[in-house]
Amino acid sequence: MATIAVLGTLDTKGHEHAYVAEIIRARGHQTLLIDTGSGDAPQVRPDVTREQVAAAGGVDLAGIMERKDRGEAVTAMAGAAAAFLSALVVSGKVQGVISLGGGGGTAIGTAAMRALPVGFPKVMVSTLAAGNVAPYVGTKDIVMFPSIVDVSGINRISRVLLARAAGAICGMVETAVPAGEDKPLIAASMFGNTTECVNKAKQILEDAGYEVLVFHATGTGGKIMESLIESGMFAGVLDITTTEWADELVGGILGAGPTRLDAAAKAGIPTIITPGCLDMVNFGERASVPAKFEGRTFYIHNPQVTLMRTNAAECAELGRILAGKANAYNGPVTVLLPLKAISIISADGKPFHDAEADAALFDAIRHNLRPGIPLVALDCEINAPEFAEACAGALLSSMPQAAS
């Protein structure tokens, strides 16, 4: 039997949270009803009061309630809920969490969930779940469950959906995770245009006794990889696909933020870096490309994805950025360059082949990389077997000891 935290603003959505808690208890689990409201008195009696939550975050709840500033209240209670729930999880007092909300409730509930480890069961029933949930999910595995109607009473639709959500969190806590062999972990970045390289290198590393977790370099994927590297769970990084920096610099839709490539430097773990797919900037459908880019070279990857070729000036700046990131590493780092193509479509005869842009990229890396960092240039394409072997070999040679 598990204890599931049912967390939310009980001043406005108390009856709905109580309904979910009742269904969870009917499944044989215990519940901990936590109030994160800051307005009127709670509609139902909580197990944990809003004052207790606020105290965990050092929040002056009385002052906030007196000022009646909703924005201030949501921000403050979001931080407090994160601190309170984290403490419950660390102490083993709860094994799952579910929350229901509109805008404010979703902000508070997901803030608390983002403070929890990956793998911990989290369900957020939200009026916002059908839109852009990236700000709410962040880099964590939060299950966003669309409420369809507002979380406002138990009706013929909400009665069904809230029951299903309660069943979802129960199923999550009831499901045992099969035991696995815990090998040392390596993080790898991949795109469709570098799949062959990553898969080949992955096999070599796994044959050497490591487990390789591959992250899709789509902005969110890079952010998640950085977050998990920073958490200390990886022994090494195979950063073959640094393409997110092209979007970050030029203004594409798959940027991972200015801290991309920083986590491994802070962790001090062995890393290889290559300029994989820095030839492309990602946009949505062709009509969504900003007018300022008209006249550039484009490639329609699919109806929803349009790629734009980076030019020589952009590539020179990307080379300086990549070298600057590598220069900050204290742990072992090796930079590898595939001189014939940095993606499938930048090879000779392909749509993104641009020798001048590639030369600007490679020259900027060479000229800005500090002495002492190994720089390996291979006269091949990024997906050539020999490049994958060189990447895997460079990483393995910098590991402190072989995996068992």
Order of alpha helices (4+ residues) and beta strands (2+ residues): beta-alpha-beta-alpha-alpha-alpha-beta-alpha-beta-alpha-beta-alpha-beta-alpha-beta-alpha-beta-alpha-alpha-beta-beta-beta-beta-alpha-beta-alpha-beta-alpha
